[in-house]
């Protein structure tokens, strides 16, 4: 079978406070999204968000999964995709979109057939997917990294000089609640999303890419006064509950893809935690 899935249930901050390393990783780390020749999904009970990966050696078709109780995957959902691998294409109800490395594609509610293709099976595309419930349909649209809205933040002096690339977001692509993009760390910088913040109105998932071989990222989560950490490798994802910070520091610079959904579409809706207040 080319499509597999697992479910992750929501955890309260009171419970997470007592998790050991293994339980923390079991609940929040997703370390096997990109499986050759397969589609893998994780259905989270935070805002009914789904994260997935498709690595087509031959054509892969988007199929519904049992938790949706739907005739097809996008019957009541929208989907965002960013290609973290080699060049490929996605066929959406018969229309072909060329999706090269770090291109993004939004697919709206109601689309019945989605097919993933790689240009070269020996060097496949790696389509990273985020999906959220949708109340109406919006048009399918592609955004390249060059077309993204770019925001430079931080500085080399504080080791957090980075560029936020907003790709699936209001002003570029109209969605119901899904937002996606990527943040690229400059050489010499390692901290992302610092100062840290929470946004109790939205959950979020990070997917780390461009992590050099033999390097890693220490991802920080938890309430600002009760933080925890998870060590992560290239092409691994981590679930961030609405009550949790989501920040990280790497042993090298790297890139991560962020995606979120929830109460509103205000990207700047966040409650900042002062660096000196973190515990």
Secondary structure, DSSP 8 states (H G I E B T S, - for coil): --EEEEEE----HHHHTT--HHHHHHHHEE-----BT-EEEEEESSTT-EEEEEB-SS-EE----GGG--SSTTSSEEEEEEE-SS-EEEEETTEEEEE-TT-EEEE-TT---EEEEES-GGG---EEEEEEE-SS----EEE-GGGSEEEEE--GGGT--EEEEEEESTTTS--SS-EEEEEEE-TT--EES-S-EE-TTEEEEEEEE---TT--EEEEEEETTEEEEEEE-TTEEEEE-TTS--EEEESS--EEEEEEEES---TT--EE--GGG--
